[in-house]
Amino acid sequence: MNTELGRSMRELIESGGHSFSFEFFPPKDEAGEAQLWDAITALEPYRPTFVSVTYGAGGSSRGTTIRITERIAKDTSLLPVAHLTCVGHTRAELEAILDEYQAAGVHHVLALRGDPAEGPRAEWVPVEGGLTYASELVELAAARKDMRVGVAAFPEKHPSSPSLEHDADVLAAKARAGAEVAITQMFFRADDYFDLVDRVRQRGVDIPILPGIMPILNLAAIRRQGELIGTEVPEEIVARIQAFEGDPVAMRAEGIAIASELCRELLDRGAPGLHFYTLNRSKATLEIFANLQITV
């Protein structure tokens, strides 16, 4: 069991060296659950600062998310951070979910507004008695003295945002509501990340902002996802990967190389750590670690 359950994420991230963390999603069946625990077993020796577990749209994976985070808290040395979204929930339901997390020994959450069922570009309509902004959910969770709260950040403009400046205002508001760390959406240019950090610092907010890393293992899939969430795959990266068209092994290797280069630049320029979107697999993350000479 992790002995750091009561410490703040900020304190853990800033306690020395670079922070490394991993994101998992609730599996849909037994085979998926076996794959998830294989990944957790492979990555646990790297002593991540925390691992996060996502929350299905509209709470569709609520029970599984709670069960997985509870097992991580009880049966591993890892610190679990459970996602929670405003989508489809009243304030009273969100309070009940936080009660469940606390009863399960989970005291860290990533508070998100979440996307409408129609997707991140659809108009946001809160449920009656629900919350409209992630900052409200942050405030709700942070009001509990033993609950620690993280939030999302967007190096490129959120699909529903009018501007990058507005995104920075939103992140600053979440920090002032009680968030102690932010994790970014995936991105592929280090400058986009550092520009976001600069905008937030200009607003007097100094919380750690962890860059979210998604290696490109399937170019078409990443480009589709990027179009949905507002993340651009730069043409120079597309060209590098497409140079190996017809050789999926070489294309994948180039995707790992590109992610490794991004990670190295981020760390060299002062990012506090790296947060990996694992897709419940360990191989790509371990390959990046090998390229960065990060060992157990």
C-alpha positions as CSV (number, residue, x, y, z in Angstrom):
1,M,0.0,0.0,0.0
2,N,1.2,3.5,-0.8
3,T,2.3,5.5,2.3
4,E,1.9,8.8,0.5
5,L,-1.9,8.8,0.2
6,G,-2.3,11.9,2.3
7,R,0.4,14.0,0.7
8,S,-0.4,16.6,-1.9
9,M,0.3,15.9,-5.5
10,R,2.2,19.2,-5.7
11,E,4.5,18.2,-2.8
12,L,5.2,14.8,-4.4
13,I,5.9,16.3,-7.8
14,E,8.3,18.9,-6.3
15,S,10.0,16.5,-3.8
16,G,13.0,15.9,-5.9
17,G,14.0,15.0,-9.5
18,H,11.5,14.7,-12.3
19,S,8.0,13.4,-11.8
20,F,6.7,10.5,-14.0
21,S,3.1,9.4,-14.0
22,F,0.8,7.2,-16.0
23,E,-2.8,7.2,-17.1
24,F,-5.0,4.2,-17.4
25,F,-8.7,3.7,-18.3
26,P,-11.2,1.3,-16.8
27,P,-11.2,-2.0,-18.8
28,K,-14.4,-3.2,-20.4
29,D,-13.9,-7.0,-19.9
30,E,-11.7,-9.6,-18.2
31,A,-9.2,-9.6,-21.0
32,G,-8.9,-5.8,-20.8
33,E,-8.5,-6.0,-17.0
34,A,-5.7,-8.6,-17.4
35,Q,-4.0,-6.3,-19.9
36,L,-4.4,-3.3,-17.5
37,W,-2.8,-5.2,-14.5
38,D,0.0,-6.4,-16.8
39,A,0.8,-2.8,-17.6
40,I,0.6,-1.7,-13.9
41,T,2.9,-4.6,-12.9
42,A,5.4,-3.6,-15.6
43,L,5.4,0.1,-14.8
44,E,5.2,0.0,-11.0
45,P,8.9,-0.6,-10.5
46,Y,9.6,2.8,-12.0
47,R,8.0,4.4,-8.9
48,P,5.7,6.9,-10.6
49,T,4.6,9.9,-8.6
50,F,1.0,8.8,-9.2
51,V,-1.2,6.9,-11.7
52,S,-4.6,8.3,-12.9
53,V,-7.7,6.3,-13.8
54,T,-10.2,7.8,-16.2
55,Y,-13.9,8.1,-15.8
56,G,-16.3,7.1,-18.6
57,A,-18.5,9.6,-20.3
58,G,-21.5,10.5,-18.1
59,G,-20.1,8.2,-15.4
60,S,-20.5,5.1,-17.5
61,S,-17.4,3.5,-15.9
62,R,-18.1,4.8,-12.4
63,G,-18.2,1.5,-10.6
64,T,-15.1,0.1,-12.5
65,T,-13.1,3.3,-11.9
66,I,-13.8,3.2,-8.2
67,R,-13.0,-0.5,-8.0
68,I,-9.7,-0.2,-9.9
69,T,-8.5,2.9,-7.9
70,E,-9.4,1.1,-4.7
71,R,-7.4,-1.9,-5.7
72,I,-4.4,0.2,-6.7
73,A,-4.6,2.0,-3.4
74,K,-4.8,-1.2,-1.4
75,D,-2.7,-3.7,-3.3
76,T,0.2,-1.7,-4.9
77,S,2.7,0.9,-4.0
78,L,1.1,3.3,-6.4
79,L,-0.8,6.5,-5.6
80,P,-4.1,6.5,-7.6
81,V,-5.7,9.6,-8.8
82,A,-9.4,9.0,-9.8
83,H,-10.9,11.1,-12.6
84,L,-14.3,12.8,-11.9
85,T,-16.4,14.8,-14.4
86,C,-19.4,17.1,-14.1
87,V,-21.1,15.4,-17.1
88,G,-24.5,13.9,-16.3
89,H,-24.3,14.4,-12.5
90,T,-26.0,16.7,-10.0
91,R,-24.1,18.3,-7.2
92,A,-25.5,15.7,-4.8
93,E,-24.4,12.8,-7.0
94,L,-20.9,14.3,-7.2
95,E,-20.8,14.5,-3.4
96,A,-21.8,10.9,-3.2
97,I,-19.1,9.8,-5.7
98,L,-16.5,11.7,-3.6
99,D,-17.9,9.8,-0.6
100,E,-17.3,6.5,-2.4
101,Y,-13.8,7.5,-3.3
102,Q,-12.9,8.4,0.2
103,A,-14.5,5.2,1.6
104,A,-12.3,3.3,-0.9
105,G,-9.2,5.0,0.4
106,V,-8.8,7.2,-2.7
107,H,-8.0,10.8,-1.7
108,H,-6.7,12.3,-5.0
109,V,-9.0,13.2,-7.9
110,L,-8.6,14.9,-11.3
111,A,-11.6,17.2,-11.5
112,L,-12.8,17.7,-15.1
113,R,-15.8,19.4,-16.6
114,G,-15.9,16.6,-19.1
115,D,-17.2,16.5,-22.7
116,P,-20.8,16.3,-23.7
117,A,-22.0,12.9,-25.0
118,E,-21.9,14.3,-28.5
119,G,-18.2,15.0,-28.2
120,P,-15.8,17.9,-27.1
121,R,-17.0,20.3,-29.8
122,A,-20.7,20.0,-28.8
123,E,-22.5,22.7,-26.8
124,W,-22.2,22.2,-23.1
125,V,-25.5,21.9,-21.3
126,P,-25.3,21.1,-17.5
127,V,-27.9,18.8,-16.0
128,E,-30.4,20.4,-13.7
129,G,-28.8,20.7,-10.3
130,G,-25.4,20.0,-11.7
131,L,-22.2,22.1,-12.2
132,T,-21.3,24.2,-15.2
133,Y,-17.5,24.7,-14.7
134,A,-14.6,22.5,-13.7
135,S,-13.6,25.2,-11.2
136,E,-16.9,24.4,-9.3
137,L,-16.0,20.7,-9.1
138,V,-12.5,21.7,-7.9
139,E,-14.1,23.8,-5.2
140,L,-16.5,21.0,-4.2
141,A,-13.7,18.4,-3.9
142,A,-11.1,20.7,-2.3
143,A,-13.6,21.6,0.4
144,R,-12.9,18.1,1.9
145,K,-9.8,18.5,4.0
146,D,-8.4,15.1,3.0
147,M,-9.1,15.4,-0.7
148,R,-6.4,16.5,-3.1
149,V,-7.3,17.9,-6.5
150,G,-5.7,18.1,-10.0
151,V,-7.1,19.5,-13.2
152,A,-6.7,19.4,-17.0
153,A,-4.8,22.0,-19.1
154,F,-4.7,22.7,-22.8
155,P,-1.5,23.7,-24.6
156,E,-3.5,24.2,-27.8
157,K,-6.9,25.9,-27.7
158,H,-9.7,23.8,-26.2
159,P,-12.3,23.1,-28.9
160,S,-15.0,25.2,-27.1
161,S,-12.7,28.0,-26.0
162,P,-12.5,31.4,-27.8
163,S,-8.8,31.8,-27.2
164,L,-5.6,30.6,-25.7
165,E,-5.8,33.5,-23.2
166,H,-9.2,32.3,-22.1
167,D,-7.8,28.8,-21.5
168,A,-5.2,30.3,-19.3
169,D,-7.8,32.3,-17.4
170,V,-9.8,29.1,-16.9
171,L,-6.7,27.2,-15.6
172,A,-5.9,30.1,-13.2
173,A,-9.5,30.0,-11.9
174,K,-9.2,26.2,-11.3
175,A,-5.9,26.8,-9.4
176,R,-7.5,29.5,-7.2
177,A,-10.5,27.2,-6.5
178,G,-8.1,24.6,-5.0
179,A,-6.3,22.7,-7.7
180,E,-2.7,21.9,-6.9
181,V,-1.5,20.4,-10.2
182,A,-2.5,20.4,-13.8
183,I,-2.0,17.8,-16.5
184,T,-2.0,18.8,-20.1
185,Q,-3.8,17.3,-23.1
186,M,-1.5,15.6,-25.5
187,F,0.6,17.9,-27.8
188,F,3.6,17.5,-30.1
189,R,5.4,20.8,-29.9
190,A,7.4,21.7,-26.8
191,D,6.8,25.4,-27.4
192,D,3.0,25.0,-27.1
193,Y,3.6,23.6,-23.6
194,F,6.0,26.3,-22.5
195,D,3.8,29.1,-24.0
196,L,0.9,27.7,-21.8
197,V,3.1,27.7,-18.7
198,D,4.2,31.3,-19.4
199,R,0.5,32.5,-19.9
200,V,-0.5,30.9,-16.6
201,R,2.5,32.3,-14.7
202,Q,1.7,35.7,-16.0
203,R,-1.6,35.3,-14.1
204,G,0.2,34.7,-10.8
205,V,-0.4,31.0,-10.7
206,D,2.5,28.7,-9.9
207,I,1.0,25.2,-9.7
208,P,3.1,22.5,-11.5
209,I,1.9,21.8,-15.0
210,L,2.7,18.3,-16.2
211,P,3.0,17.7,-19.9
212,G,0.8,14.9,-21.2
213,I,2.6,12.5,-23.6
214,M,0.9,10.4,-26.3
215,P,3.4,8.6,-28.6
216,I,2.2,8.3,-32.2
217,L,1.8,4.6,-32.7
218,N,-1.0,4.9,-35.3
219,L,-0.9,8.2,-37.2
220,A,-4.4,8.0,-38.6
221,A,-5.9,7.4,-35.1
222,I,-3.9,10.2,-33.5
223,R,-4.9,12.6,-36.2
224,R,-8.6,11.7,-35.7
225,Q,-8.3,12.2,-32.0
226,G,-6.4,15.4,-32.5
227,E,-9.2,16.8,-34.6
228,L,-11.7,16.1,-31.9
229,I,-9.8,17.6,-29.0
230,G,-8.0,20.5,-30.8
231,T,-4.5,19.0,-31.0
232,E,-2.6,19.4,-34.2
233,V,-0.1,16.9,-35.5
234,P,2.6,19.1,-37.1
235,E,3.3,18.5,-40.8
236,E,7.0,17.9,-40.1
237,I,6.0,15.0,-37.8
238,V,3.5,13.6,-40.3
239,A,6.3,13.7,-42.9
240,R,8.7,11.9,-40.7
241,I,6.3,9.0,-40.0
242,Q,4.9,8.8,-43.5
243,A,8.5,8.4,-44.8
244,F,8.2,4.8,-43.6
245,E,4.8,4.2,-45.2
246,G,4.3,0.5,-45.8
247,D,6.6,-0.6,-42.9
248,P,4.4,-0.5,-39.8
249,V,7.3,-1.5,-37.6
250,A,9.5,1.3,-38.8
251,M,6.5,3.8,-38.6
252,R,6.0,2.8,-35.0
253,A,9.7,3.1,-34.2
254,E,9.7,6.6,-35.6
255,G,6.7,7.5,-33.5
256,I,8.6,6.4,-30.4
257,A,11.6,8.3,-31.4
258,I,9.6,11.5,-31.9
259,A,8.0,11.1,-28.5
260,S,11.4,10.5,-26.9
261,E,12.8,13.7,-28.5
262,L,9.8,15.7,-27.2
263,C,10.2,14.3,-23.7
264,R,13.9,15.1,-23.7
265,E,13.3,18.7,-24.8
266,L,10.6,19.2,-22.2
267,L,12.8,17.9,-19.4
268,D,15.8,19.8,-20.6
269,R,13.8,23.1,-20.7
270,G,12.4,22.7,-17.2
271,A,9.2,20.7,-17.3
272,P,8.6,19.2,-13.8
273,G,8.0,15.8,-15.2
274,L,6.1,13.7,-17.8
275,H,2.6,12.2,-17.7
276,F,2.1,9.3,-20.1
277,Y,-1.2,8.3,-21.7
278,T,-0.5,4.5,-21.7
279,L,-3.8,3.2,-23.3
280,N,-3.4,0.4,-20.7
281,R,-0.1,-0.8,-22.2
282,S,3.4,-0.5,-21.0
283,K,5.6,-1.2,-24.0
284,A,5.7,2.3,-25.6
285,T,6.3,4.0,-22.3
286,L,9.1,1.6,-21.5
287,E,10.7,2.2,-24.9
288,I,10.6,5.9,-24.3
289,F,12.2,5.4,-20.9
290,A,14.9,3.3,-22.4
291,N,15.6,6.2,-24.9
292,L,15.7,8.7,-22.1
293,Q,18.0,6.3,-20.1
294,I,15.4,6.2,-17.2
295,T,15.9,2.9,-15.3
296,V,14.3,1.2,-12.3
